[in-house]
Amino acid sequence: MRVALNLTAMLILLSVPPAEIHAAPDYLREIKPLLEHKCFACHGGLKQKAGLRLDTIANMLRGGRTGAAVVSGDPMKSLLLRRVRETDESKRMPQESGALTAEEISLLERWIAGGVQELANEEEQIDPKRYWSYQLVRRPMVPKGAGFDHPIDAFLGARHQRLDLRPGPLADKATLLRRVYLDLVGVPPTPDELREFACDSSGEAYTKVVDRLLNDPRYGERWGRHWMDVWRYSDWYGRRAPNEIRYSMRHIWRWRDWIVESLNADKGYDRMVLEMLAGDEVAPENSGSLAATGFIGRNWYKFDRNVWMFDVVERTSQGLLGLTMRCARCHDHKYDPITHEDYYRFRAFFEPHGVRTDPVDAKQEKEKDNNKELVLKQGLSRVFDEKLDAKTYLFRRGDDRSPDKSRDLSPAVPASLTRSPVVVSKVNLPPVAFYPALHPQMIERQRIALAQGITTAKLETQKVMEKREALKTRIAAIKAGQESIPKGDSLFFSDTFDSERKDVWKKGKGSWVWQDGLLKQTQVTSFATVVSRTNHPPNFRVKVRYRPLQPGHFRSVGFSFDYHSGNSQDVYTSTGDARQSVQAFHRLKGKRIYPREGIIRTELKVDEVATIQAEARGRQLKIWLNGELKLEYEMPVVRRPGKFALWVHSGVAEFLDVEMIGLENTLSDLQRELAKLADSIETKRIGESIAEAKQASFERRAIAEQAKYSGRPETNDLFRAAAKAEAKVNVLQTRLDLRSGVDKKKSEAALKKAEDTFANPGLEYAPLGEIHPATSTGRRTALARWIGSRENPRTARVAVNHMWLRHFGTALVPSVSNFGLNGKRPTHPELLDWLASELMDNDWSMKHVHRLMVTSAAYRRSTKPVPGDPDNRQYVRMNSRRMEAEAVRDSILHLSNGLDYAMGDEDIDDTKGDSVPRRTLYFRATPDRQMQLTTAFDAANPNACYRRETSVVPNQSLALFNGALAQDRARVLARELHGRHHEDQEFVKAAWINVLSCEASGKQVELMKSFLSKQRALLKDTSGMQRFTPGVNSQVAPAEDPGVRARENLVHALFNHNEFITIR
């Protein structure tokens, strides 16, 4: 049987003519695309190396300086084939786009062998410099005679007439109102707004709505989110738990707020570009303009500046110019007239820049980044020229390990995009720009903070004095027999670690696990710690049992008391491999100090239980190890109130139990406490003096610095007075350090030095804050002014194309971020250029362009299909669109009267989208952290999103059906409507118009009433139903009443309706 089948197949094969088996490849379908991909970059319209063009058959037959590239019918004589087969890599072609595969070479060989004939009318690849997007925008004449008053409709109508197309009807008023509300402010109209519009029969009814919405603060939020897509906004990200930033900038939310505010103020698009690229140079004293430089700072990357710079170049060119410069990083652009050198000259505009965070308040509170570097908790993150002499080198083949240091490249824009070179001028900055602490507001805030410091210091002294007087009175009463001392000690806490007690312990560093009646620390790290929630008694006795384990090195296990703000007293054992000990030490401001007298060598073993006991009374400390008194010790520093902590350092361990007993004070204890309070009063008074001296020092230094940087003649007297005032602070501070009793010899030496400086001050003193370069290169200003000028052929076109896309659902240039030769040509070039001209001729006002677009008949048309243009390429109707993720969530909250319209401020945790009712753009959005609901509905990818993707997937329905937000808000809205509409007929009508922004038809009303009837019947008798635990953290429980519950379910179903998430 198999033989018969094989013979049959052979006979069939033999019956096929040889020409069909080895048919020559199709030139237009197979050969030309291959040559375009591999060869046109060097032998096409862009360049003609060796005088050779391969973009038409005629050019191949004609050849270049070394002869014909193709000899028809003779592959062996064809230079093209010889060069792609070359084994010497230095001669093999193509050089830049990689060698052809064996299959591709075979394709060329068979094409040549089959005979090559010129094609009639085959056009050469256009000279890129003559391509439409490299030509300046010229305002086209608005077509006449198309029967349209609106310019947009005139352009589209002229095309309709040529193609014999009849545009569709206008949308009904309810549909149009919902569309324009969602487009301009991001939420649907309310029923009252719908009714008001329906009742306004004036010719200006719609334009009044448009003007009102454009002046609504919600407009800035809606369109701010659109531009945040294009400009690649992302909150900072890296590792949130240890507070480590790796990408973007802290406080970048200020850029987001600037975008919203600028749009609402109708700031010109050109001005926005200028401030985003060079706000620090053009408006260095304006905090909003400085925040705008987040556009550049967004690209910051912790580990590699070249990655950071690569993103700056690519995102600036693509987002603002529709220019893909990526491949020119390694070689000349394959399609556009952008050379390898052009790329690095463009980079040179940004080479000097760095990022920094300026303080915004006098407190200047700091936190640790990744438990290491201190950074400002609150600040203004901005860009500035940090390295004025930074050099730009061309990277050979894009490899940053191979810079060409023979030439330092100066900044320039590609010659193909400009008629004249961009001129760079240095910018002299005002003092407050390079010296933020000199800003009058910062000086005033610092004065207020220092005055508050004095008040606080005096209050602290007063509290201690009052405490001393109360204690003196008590001691006198005890001595007179009028009061007795309470007898007996009291248990502070005891824990056998059977389970985690979150009311007692707060986990810090390390890996702590409550397991098998033990508290285990399983990670070898530095000072893994758990801390008590409350302060312990001042006098106490504590007992801790633990077992040091493998692995580890020092295996230090112990506890801290008086634990607060980097200060503590500590007791521990070290079960090291080389030596073992029991020790006492203390910490001051995070520094560990190990007194020699606190170290006792002893023998300890790994895996054996150690019992350590300690008694602290005043500054006296006794330590027992396994029942043996090891150390009687006077703590060398003044004790402070604090918490109790268990810790493990450089090892792992398990704790069996801990017990602390508070000790009652004796009369001697009280007398010691009284002496301690007297000493504390003296310390507090020095603290008062320090606070006053700091205020005086600040005032003197501020006067001196203002004189230094104001251009007034400098006087040494001012500088000497500032130095003396600063020295006084140092004298008082060293006196305070000396009272602490730590390293007395060192403190005495420091005090003598401080007193000598105070007696003979020089002219040097500490500045008020960080000082940066006093000039800026002006490079970014020059670039920004060119980008926002009429001499730039791209900027206005790119901007209006993005706006058109978001109003009409399709773009005039479909490749929205690529206006180059490898992108798409405009579908309506005259309309595109007219809109670009309108933008530029009206001070780059985006509101003006929005108004033009949404008042056109093209925008106001129905979405119903129209014959002759099924894909709507000619805009004979309006396109239906799916709501963006933000609009879905905001609309659910808005329609149920739950949306909080507070504007601005820090990013909100993305996990709180169900519980915090702010607008969605204010929630954290990074490449690795976004709200789940918005992710389901195709939220922007913060790495790059020039146009949003739209998907239809099951988890979108699930997000609305099972999500807490939709369920909760449906219940809230249903109950509100239930209170106003008792009859089902009125309720379903009200529910429909509230959620879907239109009147329900008679059939829809009946379907909803039937749904309510069935739901009520089901919910009245739930005996046949199986209860289940919902998978969401709903904040609004469903109603107990079956009738109300049915209505809640109906509103919930409407939130899941396709019409709710669709913009018609």
Secondary structure, DSSP 4 states (H G I P E B T S, - for coil): -HHHHHHHHHHHHHHS-HHHHTPPPPIIIIIHHHHHHHTHHHHSSS-BGGG---SSHHHHHH-BTTB-S--TT-GGG-HHHHHHH-SSTTT-S-SSS-PPPHHHHHHHHHHHHT---PPTTPPPPPPGGGSGGGSPP-PPPPP-SSS-SSHHHHHHHHHHHHHT----PBPPHHHHHHHHHHHHTSSPPPHHHHHHHHH--STTHHHHHHHHHHTSHHHHHHHHHHHHHHTT----EEETTTTEEEES-TTTHHHHHHHHHHHHTT--HHHHHHHHHHHHHHSTT-HHHHHHTHHHHTT-BSS-HHHHHHHHHHHHHHHHH----GGGGTSS-SSSS--HHHHHHHHHTTTTEEEEEEE-SSS--EEEETTTEEEESSEEEEEEE--TT----EEGGG-TTSEETT--PPP---GGG-SSPPPP--EEPPHHHH-GGGSHHHHHHHHHHHHHHHHHHHHHHHHHHHHHHHHHHHHHHHHTTSS-PPPS-EEEEEE--SS--TTTEEE-SS-EEEETTEEEE-S--S-EEEEEEEEPPSSEEEEEEEEEEEEEEEEEEEEEEEEETTEEEEEEEEE-SS-EEEEEEEEETTEEE--GGGEEE----TTS-EEEEEEEETTEEEEEETTEEEEEEE-SS-----EEEEEEEEEEEEEEEEEEEEPPPPHHHHHHHHHHHHHHHHHHHHHHHHHHHHHHHHHHHHHHHHHHHTTSPP-HHHHHHHHHHHHHHHHHHHHHHHHTTSSHHHHHHHHHHHHHHHHS--S----SS----SEE--HHHHHHHHHTSTT-SSHHHHHHHHHHHHHHSS-SSSSTT--STTSPPPSSHHHHHHHHHHHHHTTT-HHHHHHHHHHSHHHHB--S--TT-TT-TT-SSPPPEEPPHHHHHHHHHHHTT--B-----SPBPGGGTTT--B-GGGB--BTTB--HHHHHTT---TT--SS------HHHHHHHHH-HHHHHHHHHHHHHHHHH--SHHHHHHHHHHHHHSSPPPHHHHHHHHHHHHHHHHHHH--TTSPP---SS--SSPPPSSHHHHHHHHHHHHHHTSTTTSEE-
